[in-house]
Amino acid sequence: MSDEHDNPFEAFWSPPEPDDVPVILRSDYSGLPFAKCLVCETGLEEAEVHVVEKIVRNSETVIEMAMCAACCGDVAEQLSRESTDVLRSVQEEWAESGDPDGEACANCHRPRDHDGGFVIAGYFLTGRVLLRQIAVCEPCHDAVQQRLSRATRDTFGRFVGDHFPGVPENIDAPSLLV
């Protein structure tokens, strides 16, 4: 007999859609596409834009989340102007020069399947239409994090602490949501 509470993650993921969200941008816990924004719980199927971000270390997902554009904007408003400028500039470079399928680091082009860590993001339009994927290896991600203000890094730490209890606040995430 099935109980509606068998899967505690069910409220945040929904069945796969015909557009077939890539496996790397689905939840590792359920195998399904994300259904709701981590922060406001808005349904992502209807969201004009949303972002899925994962932090993977040594082939294990440490953090995974999906956020609507409005909540991403709320996080961005808490960042210092200098940090926001750095993040937008870097992301523009990565979008122009990176692998559109997210199989290699958008900065140094290291293959995503190497040992170590990666931050992987997917940018979606309404209806889970994948606009772009970006993958950034841990050394390139860390280099950008070092350019951010202490206040911005503290904001990211609080975000992680608020939404991912048990994960160390110094995980240096998220950075691709801005």
PECORWO-V541575 format. One record per backbone hydrogen bond with DSSP energy under -1.0 kcal/mol. NH is the residue of the N-H (numbers start at 0). CO is the residue of the C=O. E is the energy in kcal/mol with one decimal. If there is no record, write none. Layout:
BEGIN
NH_CO_E / NH_CO_E
END
This chain:
BEGIN
5_2_-2.2 / 9_6_-1.6 / 11_8_-2.3 / 13_32_-2.1 / 19_16_-2.2 / 24_21_-1.6 / 25_22_-1.9 / 26_31_-2.7 / 30_26_-2.3 / 34_11_-3.5 / 35_11_-1.2 / 36_41_-2.1 / 37_65_-3.1 / 40_36_-1.3 / 43_34_-3.3 / 49_123_-2.0 / 50_66_-2.7 / 51_121_-2.4 / 52_64_-2.7 / 53_119_-2.7 / 54_62_-2.8 / 55_117_-3.0 / 56_59_-3.0 / 57_115_-3.6 / 59_56_-1.9 / 61_54_-3.3 / 62_54_-1.3 / 64_52_-2.2 / 66_50_-2.6 / 68_48_-2.0 / 71_67_-2.2 / 72_68_-2.5 / 73_69_-1.8 / 74_70_-2.0 / 75_71_-2.5 / 76_72_-2.0 / 77_74_-1.3 / 78_75_-1.4 / 83_79_-2.4 / 84_80_-2.4 / 85_81_-2.2 / 86_82_-2.8 / 87_83_-2.6 / 88_84_-2.4 / 89_85_-2.6 / 90_86_-2.5 / 91_87_-2.2 / 92_88_-2.1 / 93_89_-2.8 / 94_90_-2.6 / 95_91_-1.9 / 96_92_-2.5 / 97_93_-2.5 / 101_98_-2.0 / 104_109_-2.7 / 105_134_-3.0 / 108_104_-1.3 / 111_102_-3.1 / 113_110_-1.3 / 117_55_-2.5 / 118_135_-2.7 / 119_53_-2.6 / 120_133_-3.1 / 121_51_-2.4 / 122_131_-2.9 / 123_49_-3.1 / 124_128_-2.7 / 125_47_-1.1 / 126_44_-1.8 / 128_124_-1.4 / 130_122_-3.3 / 131_122_-1.3 / 132_99_-1.1 / 133_120_-2.7 / 135_118_-2.5 / 137_116_-2.6 / 140_136_-2.8 / 141_137_-3.1 / 142_138_-1.8 / 143_139_-1.6 / 144_140_-2.4 / 145_141_-2.0 / 146_143_-1.5 / 147_144_-1.4 / 152_148_-2.3 / 153_149_-2.5 / 154_150_-2.1 / 155_151_-2.4 / 156_152_-2.2 / 157_153_-2.5 / 158_154_-2.4 / 159_155_-2.5 / 160_156_-2.6 / 161_157_-3.0 / 162_158_-2.1 / 163_159_-2.7 / 166_163_-2.2 / 170_167_-1.2
END
